[in-house]
Amino acid sequence: MLQTMESAEYEALVSGTGVVDFRGRTLIELTGADAASFLHSFCTNDIKRLGPGQGCEAFITSVQGKILGHVIVCREAERIVLDTVPDAAEKLMAHLDRYIIREQVTLADRSQEWGELLLGGAACPGVLANHLGVALPESVWSSREGEFKGRAIVVQRVDPLLALPAFLLRAEAGAVTLLEDGLAGSAAVRCSEPTFDSVRMEAGWPLYGRDITEQNLPQEVDRDAVAISFTKGCYLGQETVARIDALGHVNRKLRGLKFAEGAAPAAGMPLMAGDKEVGAVTSAAYSPKLGRPLALGYVRRGHEAFAARLAAAHGEVEVIRLPV
């Protein structure tokens, strides 16, 4: 069960307004006349269709079609920003930089210069509008540029992270502190990483490095409808992605896993069908909504159907559809 403090945080992040410190996440800036067309050639989603103030979710893939990064894309008036898990800049920038030949594009790691807060919960739109005076982007992944106390900020709507109203507030590092101070007079509650894990698990949002690695193919993560364009044309790794689409299946898929009882299982815990290992947990947390442990994990084809029953060291496991 959640401790009292974590329970209050969970209620804030779901029903009220919760604040998660996202400083330390990787923020890569692409500028130049060819920034959009260049990025379009190295990820699974259609970047060329994005205008300023629009965004999307995408996988950055290798030539073999394996996932090198799972990113939130934000296109602004003068730049494109890639947002992903901490400590990913060196790998992603090295990968992209090797393909810059004559293109007018510049890559910059802004992870230390900028910072982010995640605001989530049913009441957070009102807090943004009333306490910070920030204009709200209305559609998922869209963004608005604005100011708070004379400092430039970008607000991007990121509901899929929580399957609830959610916004990323991005600004220079010093301005993030001002944003925190601005929230102090509201009903916003600071939420810990374990609380964020509980809510993002219920939403089914995977994290690179935990639920996704270089060993995964895009369709294994089961976010085809939101992170992959099958009509955009050529990009690095596209041949593999298209071949899988033509075949109609992959050998495993990321699934929600509801445990009958016990503590949250450890990453790597095997999932069994009889005496056969058919999958493994990638990350887990206690789900207040379900009242039991909830995990993400890969399940092999033939056992991945929703409502399928598996077994683990913690007892019975049900494969479930997310978000819950």
VOLUM-634615 format. One record per residue (C-alpha): x, y, z; residue in three letters. Coordinates in steps of 0.1 Angstrom, whole numbers. Layout:
BEGIN
<site><px>X</px><py>Y</py><pz>Z</pz><rest>ala</rest></site>
...
***
This chain:
BEGIN
<site><px>0</px><py>0</py><pz>0</pz><rest>met</rest></site>
<site><px>11</px><py>36</py><pz>-5</pz><rest>leu</rest></site>
<site><px>23</px><py>55</py><pz>25</pz><rest>gln</rest></site>
<site><px>2</px><py>85</py><pz>36</pz><rest>thr</rest></site>
<site><px>24</px><py>111</py><pz>19</pz><rest>met</rest></site>
<site><px>25</px><py>91</py><pz>-13</pz><rest>glu</rest></site>
<site><px>-13</px><py>87</py><pz>-12</pz><rest>ser</rest></site>
<site><px>-17</px><py>125</py><pz>-10</pz><rest>ala</rest></site>
<site><px>7</px><py>129</py><pz>-39</pz><rest>glu</rest></site>
<site><px>-12</px><py>104</py><pz>-59</pz><rest>tyr</rest></site>
<site><px>-45</px><py>121</py><pz>-53</pz><rest>glu</rest></site>
<site><px>-30</px><py>154</py><pz>-63</pz><rest>ala</rest></site>
<site><px>-14</px><py>140</py><pz>-95</pz><rest>leu</rest></site>
<site><px>-47</px><py>124</py><pz>-105</pz><rest>val</rest></site>
<site><px>-76</px><py>145</py><pz>-91</pz><rest>ser</rest></site>
<site><px>-59</px><py>178</py><pz>-82</pz><rest>gly</rest></site>
<site><px>-26</px><py>193</py><pz>-93</pz><rest>thr</rest></site>
<site><px>7</px><py>175</py><pz>-89</pz><rest>gly</rest></site>
<site><px>41</px><py>188</py><pz>-98</pz><rest>val</rest></site>
<site><px>69</px><py>164</py><pz>-108</pz><rest>val</rest></site>
<site><px>105</px><py>177</py><pz>-110</pz><rest>asp</rest></site>
<site><px>116</px><py>168</py><pz>-145</pz><rest>phe</rest></site>
<site><px>149</px><py>187</py><pz>-143</pz><rest>arg</rest></site>
<site><px>177</px><py>164</py><pz>-156</pz><rest>gly</rest></site>
<site><px>157</px><py>151</py><pz>-185</pz><rest>arg</rest></site>
<site><px>175</px><py>152</py><pz>-219</pz><rest>thr</rest></site>
<site><px>166</px><py>182</py><pz>-240</pz><rest>leu</rest></site>
<site><px>182</px><py>184</py><pz>-275</pz><rest>ile</rest></site>
<site><px>177</px><py>215</py><pz>-296</pz><rest>glu</rest></site>
<site><px>177</px><py>213</py><pz>-335</pz><rest>leu</rest></site>
<site><px>180</px><py>246</py><pz>-353</pz><rest>thr</rest></site>
<site><px>186</px><py>255</py><pz>-390</pz><rest>gly</rest></site>
<site><px>166</px><py>256</py><pz>-422</pz><rest>ala</rest></site>
<site><px>168</px><py>218</py><pz>-426</pz><rest>asp</rest></site>
<site><px>160</px><py>208</py><pz>-390</pz><rest>ala</rest></site>
<site><px>126</px><py>194</py><pz>-397</pz><rest>ala</rest></site>
<site><px>135</px><py>175</py><pz>-429</pz><rest>ser</rest></site>
<site><px>166</px><py>162</py><pz>-412</pz><rest>phe</rest></site>
<site><px>148</px><py>148</py><pz>-381</pz><rest>leu</rest></site>
<site><px>121</px><py>134</py><pz>-404</pz><rest>his</rest></site>
<site><px>147</px><py>111</py><pz>-419</pz><rest>ser</rest></site>
<site><px>157</px><py>95</py><pz>-386</pz><rest>phe</rest></site>
<site><px>125</px><py>89</py><pz>-367</pz><rest>cys</rest></site>
<site><px>93</px><py>70</py><pz>-371</pz><rest>thr</rest></site>
<site><px>68</px><py>98</py><pz>-370</pz><rest>asn</rest></site>
<site><px>59</px><py>125</py><pz>-396</pz><rest>asp</rest></site>
<site><px>79</px><py>156</py><pz>-386</pz><rest>ile</rest></site>
<site><px>74</px><py>175</py><pz>-419</pz><rest>lys</rest></site>
<site><px>37</px><py>178</py><pz>-412</pz><rest>arg</rest></site>
<site><px>43</px><py>196</py><pz>-379</pz><rest>leu</rest></site>
<site><px>39</px><py>234</py><pz>-378</pz><rest>gly</rest></site>
<site><px>52</px><py>257</py><pz>-351</pz><rest>pro</rest></site>
<site><px>33</px><py>249</py><pz>-319</pz><rest>gly</rest></site>
<site><px>28</px><py>212</py><pz>-328</pz><rest>gln</rest></site>
<site><px>45</px><py>181</py><pz>-316</pz><rest>gly</rest></site>
<site><px>43</px><py>143</py><pz>-315</pz><rest>cys</rest></site>
<site><px>58</px><py>111</py><pz>-300</pz><rest>glu</rest></site>
<site><px>84</px><py>92</py><pz>-320</pz><rest>ala</rest></site>
<site><px>110</px><py>65</py><pz>-320</pz><rest>phe</rest></site>
<site><px>145</px><py>73</py><pz>-332</pz><rest>ile</rest></site>
<site><px>157</px><py>41</py><pz>-350</pz><rest>thr</rest></site>
<site><px>190</px><py>26</py><pz>-361</pz><rest>ser</rest></site>
<site><px>196</px><py>13</py><pz>-396</pz><rest>val</rest></site>
<site><px>185</px><py>-21</py><pz>-384</pz><rest>gln</rest></site>
<site><px>152</px><py>-6</py><pz>-372</pz><rest>gly</rest></site>
<site><px>160</px><py>-10</py><pz>-335</pz><rest>lys</rest></site>
<site><px>150</px><py>18</py><pz>-310</pz><rest>ile</rest></site>
<site><px>177</px><py>42</py><pz>-300</pz><rest>leu</rest></site>
<site><px>154</px><py>67</py><pz>-284</pz><rest>gly</rest></site>
<site><px>117</px><py>73</py><pz>-275</pz><rest>his</rest></site>
<site><px>112</px><py>111</py><pz>-277</pz><rest>val</rest></site>
<site><px>86</px><py>138</py><pz>-273</pz><rest>ile</rest></site>
<site><px>90</px><py>162</py><pz>-302</pz><rest>val</rest></site>
<site><px>81</px><py>199</py><pz>-298</pz><rest>cys</rest></site>
<site><px>83</px><py>222</py><pz>-329</pz><rest>arg</rest></site>
<site><px>87</px><py>258</py><pz>-320</pz><rest>glu</rest></site>
<site><px>90</px><py>289</py><pz>-342</pz><rest>ala</rest></site>
<site><px>128</px><py>288</py><pz>-345</pz><rest>glu</rest></site>
<site><px>137</px><py>253</py><pz>-333</pz><rest>arg</rest></site>
<site><px>127</px><py>217</py><pz>-327</pz><rest>ile</rest></site>
<site><px>132</px><py>202</py><pz>-292</pz><rest>val</rest></site>
<site><px>136</px><py>165</py><pz>-284</pz><rest>leu</rest></site>
<site><px>126</px><py>156</py><pz>-249</pz><rest>asp</rest></site>
<site><px>134</px><py>122</py><pz>-234</pz><rest>thr</rest></site>
<site><px>148</px><py>104</py><pz>-203</pz><rest>val</rest></site>
<site><px>179</px><py>117</py><pz>-185</pz><rest>pro</rest></site>
<site><px>215</px><py>110</py><pz>-198</pz><rest>asp</rest></site>
<site><px>204</px><py>102</py><pz>-234</pz><rest>ala</rest></site>
<site><px>220</px><py>133</py><pz>-251</pz><rest>ala</rest></site>
<site><px>254</px><py>118</py><pz>-259</pz><rest>glu</rest></site>
<site><px>241</px><py>87</py><pz>-276</pz><rest>lys</rest></site>
<site><px>213</px><py>104</py><pz>-296</pz><rest>leu</rest></site>
<site><px>234</px><py>134</py><pz>-307</pz><rest>met</rest></site>
<site><px>263</px><py>112</py><pz>-318</pz><rest>ala</rest></site>
<site><px>239</px><py>91</py><pz>-338</pz><rest>his</rest></site>
<site><px>223</px><py>121</py><pz>-355</pz><rest>leu</rest></site>
<site><px>255</px><py>140</py><pz>-360</pz><rest>asp</rest></site>
<site><px>271</px><py>113</py><pz>-380</pz><rest>arg</rest></site>
<site><px>245</px><py>118</py><pz>-408</pz><rest>tyr</rest></site>
<site><px>249</px><py>156</py><pz>-411</pz><rest>ile</rest></site>
<site><px>267</px><py>162</py><pz>-444</pz><rest>ile</rest></site>
<site><px>254</px><py>194</py><pz>-461</pz><rest>arg</rest></site>
<site><px>222</px><py>199</py><pz>-442</pz><rest>glu</rest></site>
<site><px>217</px><py>232</py><pz>-425</pz><rest>gln</rest></site>
<site><px>210</px><py>218</py><pz>-390</pz><rest>val</rest></site>
<site><px>227</px><py>223</py><pz>-357</pz><rest>thr</rest></site>
<site><px>223</px><py>200</py><pz>-327</pz><rest>leu</rest></site>
<site><px>228</px><py>213</py><pz>-291</pz><rest>ala</rest></site>
<site><px>224</px><py>196</py><pz>-257</pz><rest>asp</rest></site>
<site><px>204</px><py>220</py><pz>-236</pz><rest>arg</rest></site>
<site><px>198</px><py>195</py><pz>-207</pz><rest>ser</rest></site>
<site><px>218</px><py>216</py><pz>-183</pz><rest>gln</rest></site>
<site><px>208</px><py>251</py><pz>-195</pz><rest>glu</rest></site>
<site><px>170</px><py>243</py><pz>-195</pz><rest>trp</rest></site>
<site><px>148</px><py>225</py><pz>-171</pz><rest>gly</rest></site>
<site><px>112</px><py>212</py><pz>-169</pz><rest>glu</rest></site>
<site><px>83</px><py>207</py><pz>-145</pz><rest>leu</rest></site>
<site><px>55</px><py>182</py><pz>-152</pz><rest>leu</rest></site>
<site><px>21</px><py>195</py><pz>-141</pz><rest>leu</rest></site>
<site><px>-6</px><py>169</py><pz>-140</pz><rest>gly</rest></site>
<site><px>-41</px><py>162</py><pz>-127</pz><rest>gly</rest></site>
<site><px>-77</px><py>171</py><pz>-133</pz><rest>ala</rest></site>
<site><px>-73</px><py>206</py><pz>-118</pz><rest>ala</rest></site>
<site><px>-39</px><py>215</py><pz>-134</pz><rest>cys</rest></site>
<site><px>-53</px><py>235</py><pz>-164</pz><rest>pro</rest></site>
<site><px>-70</px><py>259</py><pz>-139</pz><rest>gly</rest></site>
<site><px>-38</px><py>263</py><pz>-119</pz><rest>val</rest></site>
<site><px>-18</px><py>271</py><pz>-151</pz><rest>leu</rest></site>
<site><px>-43</px><py>297</py><pz>-162</pz><rest>ala</rest></site>
<site><px>-51</px><py>312</py><pz>-128</pz><rest>asn</rest></site>
<site><px>-19</px><py>311</py><pz>-109</pz><rest>his</rest></site>
<site><px>7</px><py>313</py><pz>-136</pz><rest>leu</rest></site>
<site><px>-13</px><py>332</py><pz>-162</pz><rest>gly</rest></site>
<site><px>-1</px><py>308</py><pz>-189</pz><rest>val</rest></site>
<site><px>-20</px><py>302</py><pz>-221</pz><rest>ala</rest></site>
<site><px>-30</px><py>265</py><pz>-225</pz><rest>leu</rest></site>
<site><px>-23</px><py>244</py><pz>-255</pz><rest>pro</rest></site>
<site><px>-55</px><py>225</py><pz>-262</pz><rest>glu</rest></site>
<site><px>-45</px><py>195</py><pz>-283</pz><rest>ser</rest></site>
<site><px>-22</px><py>167</py><pz>-273</pz><rest>val</rest></site>
<site><px>15</px><py>174</py><pz>-280</pz><rest>trp</rest></site>
<site><px>8</px><py>210</py><pz>-290</pz><rest>ser</rest></site>
<site><px>27</px><py>238</py><pz>-273</pz><rest>ser</rest></site>
<site><px>24</px><py>275</py><pz>-265</pz><rest>arg</rest></site>
<site><px>53</px><py>299</py><pz>-260</pz><rest>glu</rest></site>
<site><px>48</px><py>326</py><pz>-234</pz><rest>gly</rest></site>
<site><px>63</px><py>344</py><pz>-205</pz><rest>glu</rest></site>
<site><px>62</px><py>342</py><pz>-167</pz><rest>phe</rest></site>
<site><px>76</px><py>371</py><pz>-147</pz><rest>lys</rest></site>
<site><px>95</px><py>382</py><pz>-178</pz><rest>gly</rest></site>
<site><px>111</px><py>349</py><pz>-185</pz><rest>arg</rest></site>
<site><px>104</px><py>329</py><pz>-216</pz><rest>ala</rest></site>
<site><px>86</px><py>295</py><pz>-211</pz><rest>ile</rest></site>
<site><px>72</px><py>268</py><pz>-233</pz><rest>val</rest></site>
<site><px>41</px><py>249</py><pz>-223</pz><rest>val</rest></site>
<site><px>35</px><py>216</py><pz>-240</pz><rest>gln</rest></site>
<site><px>4</px><py>194</py><pz>-235</pz><rest>arg</rest></site>
<site><px>15</px><py>158</py><pz>-227</pz><rest>val</rest></site>
<site><px>-16</px><py>140</py><pz>-216</pz><rest>asp</rest></site>
<site><px>-4</px><py>105</py><pz>-227</pz><rest>pro</rest></site>
<site><px>23</px><py>105</py><pz>-199</pz><rest>leu</rest></site>
<site><px>-5</px><py>103</py><pz>-173</pz><rest>leu</rest></site>
<site><px>-37</px><py>96</py><pz>-193</pz><rest>ala</rest></site>
<site><px>-49</px><py>127</py><pz>-176</pz><rest>leu</rest></site>
<site><px>-45</px><py>165</py><pz>-182</pz><rest>pro</rest></site>
<site><px>-7</px><py>170</py><pz>-181</pz><rest>ala</rest></site>
<site><px>17</px><py>198</py><pz>-192</pz><rest>phe</rest></site>
<site><px>54</px><py>202</py><pz>-195</pz><rest>leu</rest></site>
<site><px>67</px><py>236</py><pz>-185</pz><rest>leu</rest></site>
<site><px>101</px><py>242</py><pz>-201</pz><rest>arg</rest></site>
<site><px>123</px><py>272</py><pz>-194</pz><rest>ala</rest></site>
<site><px>159</px><py>282</py><pz>-187</pz><rest>glu</rest></site>
<site><px>171</px><py>267</py><pz>-154</pz><rest>ala</rest></site>
<site><px>167</px><py>298</py><pz>-134</pz><rest>gly</rest></site>
<site><px>131</px><py>304</py><pz>-146</pz><rest>ala</rest></site>
<site><px>121</px><py>269</py><pz>-135</pz><rest>val</rest></site>
<site><px>127</px><py>280</py><pz>-99</pz><rest>thr</rest></site>
<site><px>104</px><py>310</py><pz>-105</pz><rest>leu</rest></site>
<site><px>78</px><py>286</py><pz>-119</pz><rest>leu</rest></site>
<site><px>80</px><py>265</py><pz>-87</pz><rest>glu</rest></site>
<site><px>77</px><py>296</py><pz>-66</pz><rest>asp</rest></site>
<site><px>47</px><py>307</py><pz>-86</pz><rest>gly</rest></site>
<site><px>30</px><py>273</py><pz>-79</pz><rest>leu</rest></site>
<site><px>36</px><py>276</py><pz>-42</pz><rest>ala</rest></site>
<site><px>5</px><py>297</py><pz>-37</pz><rest>gly</rest></site>
<site><px>-17</px><py>272</py><pz>-55</pz><rest>ser</rest></site>
<site><px>-30</px><py>239</py><pz>-44</pz><rest>ala</rest></site>
<site><px>-2</px><py>221</py><pz>-63</pz><rest>ala</rest></site>
<site><px>15</px><py>193</py><pz>-45</pz><rest>val</rest></site>
<site><px>51</px><py>182</py><pz>-53</pz><rest>arg</rest></site>
<site><px>51</px><py>145</py><pz>-62</pz><rest>cys</rest></site>
<site><px>80</px><py>120</py><pz>-59</pz><rest>ser</rest></site>
<site><px>93</px><py>97</py><pz>-86</pz><rest>glu</rest></site>
<site><px>75</px><py>67</py><pz>-71</pz><rest>pro</rest></site>
<site><px>42</px><py>85</py><pz>-73</pz><rest>thr</rest></site>
<site><px>49</px><py>95</py><pz>-109</pz><rest>phe</rest></site>
<site><px>57</px><py>58</py><pz>-116</pz><rest>asp</rest></site>
<site><px>24</px><py>47</py><pz>-102</pz><rest>ser</rest></site>
<site><px>5</px><py>71</py><pz>-124</pz><rest>val</rest></site>
<site><px>25</px><py>66</py><pz>-156</pz><rest>arg</rest></site>
<site><px>22</px><py>28</py><pz>-151</pz><rest>met</rest></site>
<site><px>-16</px><py>32</py><pz>-150</pz><rest>glu</rest></site>
<site><px>-14</px><py>53</py><pz>-181</pz><rest>ala</rest></site>
<site><px>9</px><py>27</py><pz>-199</pz><rest>gly</rest></site>
<site><px>37</px><py>52</py><pz>-206</pz><rest>trp</rest></site>
<site><px>70</px><py>34</py><pz>-211</pz><rest>pro</rest></site>
<site><px>104</px><py>48</py><pz>-202</pz><rest>leu</rest></site>
<site><px>135</px><py>43</py><pz>-224</pz><rest>tyr</rest></site>
<site><px>162</px><py>24</py><pz>-205</pz><rest>gly</rest></site>
<site><px>136</px><py>6</py><pz>-184</pz><rest>arg</rest></site>
<site><px>107</px><py>-5</py><pz>-206</pz><rest>asp</rest></site>
<site><px>124</px><py>1</py><pz>-240</pz><rest>ile</rest></site>
<site><px>160</px><py>-6</py><pz>-250</pz><rest>thr</rest></site>
<site><px>181</px><py>-9</py><pz>-282</pz><rest>glu</rest></site>
<site><px>170</px><py>-45</py><pz>-284</pz><rest>gln</rest></site>
<site><px>134</px><py>-35</py><pz>-291</pz><rest>asn</rest></site>
<site><px>117</px><py>-29</py><pz>-324</pz><rest>leu</rest></site>
<site><px>91</px><py>-1</py><pz>-326</pz><rest>pro</rest></site>
<site><px>61</px><py>-24</py><pz>-330</pz><rest>gln</rest></site>
<site><px>70</px><py>-43</py><pz>-299</pz><rest>glu</rest></site>
<site><px>62</px><py>-13</py><pz>-278</pz><rest>val</rest></site>
<site><px>27</px><py>-13</py><pz>-292</pz><rest>asp</rest></site>
<site><px>24</px><py>24</py><pz>-298</pz><rest>arg</rest></site>
<site><px>20</px><py>22</py><pz>-336</pz><rest>asp</rest></site>
<site><px>-10</px><py>44</py><pz>-338</pz><rest>ala</rest></site>
<site><px>6</px><py>73</py><pz>-320</pz><rest>val</rest></site>
<site><px>44</px><py>70</py><pz>-326</pz><rest>ala</rest></site>
<site><px>47</px><py>55</py><pz>-361</pz><rest>ile</rest></site>
<site><px>37</px><py>69</py><pz>-395</pz><rest>ser</rest></site>
<site><px>34</px><py>42</py><pz>-421</pz><rest>phe</rest></site>
<site><px>29</px><py>67</py><pz>-449</pz><rest>thr</rest></site>
<site><px>57</px><py>92</py><pz>-444</pz><rest>lys</rest></site>
<site><px>82</px><py>76</py><pz>-468</pz><rest>gly</rest></site>
<site><px>118</px><py>67</py><pz>-462</pz><rest>cys</rest></site>
<site><px>137</px><py>71</py><pz>-430</pz><rest>tyr</rest></site>
<site><px>166</px><py>52</py><pz>-413</pz><rest>leu</rest></site>
<site><px>152</px><py>18</py><pz>-402</pz><rest>gly</rest></site>
<site><px>120</px><py>22</py><pz>-422</pz><rest>gln</rest></site>
<site><px>126</px><py>-10</py><pz>-442</pz><rest>glu</rest></site>
<site><px>124</px><py>-31</py><pz>-410</pz><rest>thr</rest></site>
<site><px>94</px><py>-13</py><pz>-397</pz><rest>val</rest></site>
<site><px>76</px><py>-16</py><pz>-430</pz><rest>ala</rest></site>
<site><px>85</px><py>-54</py><pz>-432</pz><rest>arg</rest></site>
<site><px>70</px><py>-60</py><pz>-398</pz><rest>ile</rest></site>
<site><px>39</px><py>-41</py><pz>-407</pz><rest>asp</rest></site>
<site><px>35</px><py>-63</py><pz>-438</pz><rest>ala</rest></site>
<site><px>40</px><py>-95</py><pz>-418</pz><rest>leu</rest></site>
<site><px>14</px><py>-83</py><pz>-393</pz><rest>gly</rest></site>
<site><px>31</px><py>-92</py><pz>-361</pz><rest>his</rest></site>
<site><px>62</px><py>-91</py><pz>-339</pz><rest>val</rest></site>
<site><px>73</px><py>-119</py><pz>-315</pz><rest>asn</rest></site>
<site><px>66</px><py>-100</py><pz>-283</pz><rest>arg</rest></site>
<site><px>46</px><py>-70</py><pz>-272</pz><rest>lys</rest></site>
<site><px>48</px><py>-46</py><pz>-242</pz><rest>leu</rest></site>
<site><px>17</px><py>-52</py><pz>-220</pz><rest>arg</rest></site>
<site><px>1</px><py>-40</py><pz>-188</pz><rest>gly</rest></site>
<site><px>4</px><py>-67</py><pz>-161</pz><rest>leu</rest></site>
<site><px>-19</px><py>-68</py><pz>-131</pz><rest>lys</rest></site>
<site><px>-6</px><py>-88</py><pz>-102</pz><rest>phe</rest></site>
<site><px>-30</px><py>-105</py><pz>-79</pz><rest>ala</rest></site>
<site><px>-11</px><py>-96</py><pz>-47</pz><rest>glu</rest></site>
<site><px>22</px><py>-88</py><pz>-30</pz><rest>gly</rest></site>
<site><px>47</px><py>-61</py><pz>-35</pz><rest>ala</rest></site>
<site><px>56</px><py>-46</py><pz>-68</pz><rest>ala</rest></site>
<site><px>77</px><py>-71</py><pz>-87</pz><rest>pro</rest></site>
<site><px>113</px><py>-65</py><pz>-96</pz><rest>ala</rest></site>
<site><px>124</px><py>-57</py><pz>-132</pz><rest>ala</rest></site>
<site><px>133</px><py>-89</py><pz>-149</pz><rest>gly</rest></site>
<site><px>109</px><py>-112</py><pz>-130</pz><rest>met</rest></site>
<site><px>99</px><py>-140</py><pz>-154</pz><rest>pro</rest></site>
<site><px>64</px><py>-145</py><pz>-166</pz><rest>leu</rest></site>
<site><px>53</px><py>-181</py><pz>-170</pz><rest>met</rest></site>
<site><px>27</px><py>-201</py><pz>-189</pz><rest>ala</rest></site>
<site><px>28</px><py>-235</py><pz>-173</pz><rest>gly</rest></site>
<site><px>65</px><py>-244</py><pz>-172</pz><rest>asp</rest></site>
<site><px>74</px><py>-221</py><pz>-201</pz><rest>lys</rest></site>
<site><px>88</px><py>-187</py><pz>-197</pz><rest>glu</rest></site>
<site><px>69</px><py>-163</py><pz>-220</pz><rest>val</rest></site>
<site><px>79</px><py>-129</py><pz>-209</pz><rest>gly</rest></site>
<site><px>94</px><py>-106</py><pz>-182</pz><rest>ala</rest></site>
<site><px>86</px><py>-75</py><pz>-162</pz><rest>val</rest></site>
<site><px>104</px><py>-43</py><pz>-172</pz><rest>thr</rest></site>
<site><px>91</px><py>-19</py><pz>-145</pz><rest>ser</rest></site>
<site><px>64</px><py>-20</py><pz>-118</pz><rest>ala</rest></site>
<site><px>47</px><py>1</py><pz>-91</pz><rest>ala</rest></site>
<site><px>17</px><py>-1</py><pz>-68</pz><rest>tyr</rest></site>
<site><px>-15</px><py>10</py><pz>-85</pz><rest>ser</rest></site>
<site><px>-39</px><py>28</py><pz>-62</pz><rest>pro</rest></site>
<site><px>-66</px><py>26</py><pz>-89</pz><rest>lys</rest></site>
<site><px>-64</px><py>-12</py><pz>-90</pz><rest>leu</rest></site>
<site><px>-54</px><py>-17</py><pz>-54</pz><rest>gly</rest></site>
<site><px>-26</px><py>-40</py><pz>-63</pz><rest>arg</rest></site>
<site><px>8</px><py>-41</py><pz>-81</pz><rest>pro</rest></site>
<site><px>9</px><py>-31</py><pz>-118</pz><rest>leu</rest></site>
<site><px>38</px><py>-37</py><pz>-142</pz><rest>ala</rest></site>
<site><px>48</px><py>-32</py><pz>-177</pz><rest>leu</rest></site>
<site><px>66</px><py>-61</py><pz>-194</pz><rest>gly</rest></site>
<site><px>70</px><py>-80</py><pz>-227</pz><rest>tyr</rest></site>
<site><px>49</px><py>-110</py><pz>-234</pz><rest>val</rest></site>
<site><px>56</px><py>-134</py><pz>-263</pz><rest>arg</rest></site>
<site><px>32</px><py>-138</py><pz>-291</pz><rest>arg</rest></site>
<site><px>5</px><py>-164</py><pz>-283</pz><rest>gly</rest></site>
<site><px>3</px><py>-152</py><pz>-247</pz><rest>his</rest></site>
<site><px>-1</px><py>-114</py><pz>-251</pz><rest>glu</rest></site>
<site><px>-39</px><py>-113</py><pz>-255</pz><rest>ala</rest></site>
<site><px>-57</px><py>-91</py><pz>-231</pz><rest>phe</rest></site>
<site><px>-72</px><py>-110</py><pz>-202</pz><rest>ala</rest></site>
<site><px>-47</px><py>-138</py><pz>-206</pz><rest>ala</rest></site>
<site><px>-35</px><py>-154</py><pz>-173</pz><rest>arg</rest></site>
<site><px>1</px><py>-159</py><pz>-166</pz><rest>leu</rest></site>
<site><px>21</px><py>-168</py><pz>-135</pz><rest>ala</rest></site>
<site><px>51</px><py>-153</py><pz>-117</pz><rest>ala</rest></site>
<site><px>69</px><py>-156</py><pz>-84</pz><rest>ala</rest></site>
<site><px>43</px><py>-132</py><pz>-69</pz><rest>his</rest></site>
<site><px>14</px><py>-153</py><pz>-80</pz><rest>gly</rest></site>
<site><px>-12</px><py>-149</py><pz>-108</pz><rest>glu</rest></site>
<site><px>-7</px><py>-122</py><pz>-134</pz><rest>val</rest></site>
<site><px>-34</px><py>-109</py><pz>-158</pz><rest>glu</rest></site>
<site><px>-25</px><py>-92</py><pz>-191</pz><rest>val</rest></site>
<site><px>-45</px><py>-60</py><pz>-192</pz><rest>ile</rest></site>
<site><px>-52</px><py>-31</py><pz>-215</pz><rest>arg</rest></site>
<site><px>-37</px><py>3</py><pz>-205</pz><rest>leu</rest></site>
<site><px>-46</px><py>29</py><pz>-195</pz><rest>pro</rest></site>
<site><px>-66</px><py>15</py><pz>-166</pz><rest>val</rest></site>
***
